[in-house]
């Protein structure tokens, strides 16, 4: 399929997924890298309490709060 045809389908809000190879799709700046961080026990307990309250894993709370803080710092 030529790019013009693909653009036309997309503009007409038709599905183009059958024409894409999503097996190699990547989101820029979203690659994962594992890091180890040591937290005091009281912090882990507070994180676990908040995670349980929200029904999400501890890691999600940490990621969300860090992202919020980094976004806030970037706008200052």
N, C-alpha and C positions, 0 to 999 in steps of 0.2 A: 504494500500500500504506500502510496506517495504521501508526502507530508501535507500537501493541500487537501487530500481526501481525509486524512486523519483530523486535520484542523476543522474541516467542514462538519465531520461527525461530532466532534467535541462541541463545536459552536451550536449544533442542533440538539445538544444535550443527550446524544446517543452514547451508549457504552462503547468505550474504546479498549476496554481491558483485554479483550481477546487478541488485540494487536500488539500488546506490550509484553515484554519479558521481564516479569517482576522478580525473578530469581536473583537478579544482580542489582536490584534497586537499592539505593542508599539515600539516607537523609544527611545532607551536609551538617557538620558539627554535631552530629548525634551519635557518633561512634562511642561505644562503651569502653571504659578502662577501669579495672578494679583497683581500689585503694583500700588500705587498712587504716582504720582510725581507732584509737583507744579512747573510750569515754569512761568517766567515773560512774560507779554503780548507780548513784542517784539520778544521773542523766538517763541511763538505760531504763531505769524504772519509770521515769517520767515519760520517756519516749514510748515505752510499751503501753502505758496507761492511755496516752493520747491515741496511739495506733488502735488500741482495742475500742476506744470510744468511737472512732471513725470507721472501724471495720476494715482497716488496711494494714499491710505489713509495716514493721518498723522502718524498713528501708525507704518506703514511700514517703513517710513523714520527713525523714532526713532530707531526701531529695527535694521535696516541695519547699521545705523551710529554707534550705540553702539557695534554691533557685529564686525564691522571693527576696531573700537578702541580697543576692548578687544583682538582681534586677533593680532593686532599690538603690544600691550603691552605684550602679551604672548610670542612673538618672540624676545623681547629685552633681 
